[in-house]
């Protein structure tokens, strides 16, 4: 179950760009690594809840929830676009003074509307658990394995952002960085939405 395929899949999906990693890199730049840690652990907690749901209710998801996939993706992508706008606004001096890092609870709740996080959780359940659903032991093993792989991967993005702080202390450079990250977040949301729309029409 927790074999090399599991390790490869979770690592690749966790380390590649997505909503969580883009937000963590931006938070690392704007607030530093220490103030970003609650968000990192919140992401881990939110993903753990998703995995608990998907691995224990896989049969229900496969049989009855397919019709909800696109509406949920639509809501999640709309929220990502809103976050992109907030991130773009953070480039202004006034917004920067009022900005606060995402806390533990917010990081956990964000996973509920994060399309990539749901995709990861559902695919892990489909690929690495029985169709009838996982036992408690299997669920706990998957959550533990996923968390041990996921946390270091997302931490890399926050650490990269933290290391860029010195280079981005000049106001205009920080504005450019936040603008680029906002654009990438919006592009990610639109790409995820297009992908879900294409699947829905297939």
Secondary structure, DSSP 4 states (H G I P E B T S, - for coil): --SHHHHHHHHHHHHS--HHHHHHHHHHHHH-HHHHHHHHHHHHHHHHHHHHHHHHSHHHHHHH-GGGHHHHHHHHHHHHHHHHHHHHHTTSHHHHHH-----HHHHHHHGGG-HHHHHHHHHHHHHHS-TT---HHHHHHHHHHHHHHHHHHHHHHHHHHHHTTTTT-SHHHHHHHHHHHHHHHHHHHHHHHHHHHHHHH-
